[in-house]
Amino acid sequence: MLQISEIYQSIQGEGEFTGAPSVFVRTTGCNLRCWFCDTPFTSWEPEGTSQSVEQVLKQVAELGAEHVVVTGGEPLLLPDIVPLTAELRSRGHFVTVETAGTVLREATADLMSISPKLANSTPGVERSRVWSLRHEELRHRPDVIRSLISASPYQLKFVIDRPDDVAQVEEWLAEFPDIDSTRIWLMPQATTREELAAKTDWIEQAAKTSGFRFTSRLHIEQFGNARGY
């Protein structure tokens, strides 16, 4: 069974396939607690329903998009993600799996979209001492990252909040000298149009200077941080 928060049709807002009409299958439950999480209903206060693989496939078919984005929360926590993604592919869908890269599972992905969590993601102890320690312990799994990028086409999206976060990305990449810099995307930490606009110019310039790529968050530009979009 799969713990599902929501299934809906929208556009891909980030990364290589920005703008592509897509069905989003959002699981609930996460092993991390990023302070800037824009889907707290899948992490800090998880909600959702238990559904079978067939129930999920039926809803995806009804929505009719070729691209399917399996996201969360952390979808790779769920064992049934493996048969779900395999069946989506067999039915002709292009499958993107969104993950933080901390859990290894043999999901089928045309694009493994990994968002590694830097130190800038760790919640402060004033919010939750338990989760501050747990998050910091779990957020970086080099062995998992290597396995995921060896198994599927991939992109790496880093959430950037402050200028010194870019240096953290470069430090992170020092562990992975074989990763092509053109697969690296820098993305603003933003949940409002105003935040996005304020950070776009300097992050885009930082990406160019470092040889990375820049991705905005098109869904926030168009819809704000609203559920179902």
Summary of the structure (lengths in Angstrom):
residues: 229
radius of gyration: 16.7
end to end distance: 24.5
largest distance: 46.9
contacts: 754
relative contact order: 0.15
helix: 39%
strand: 21%
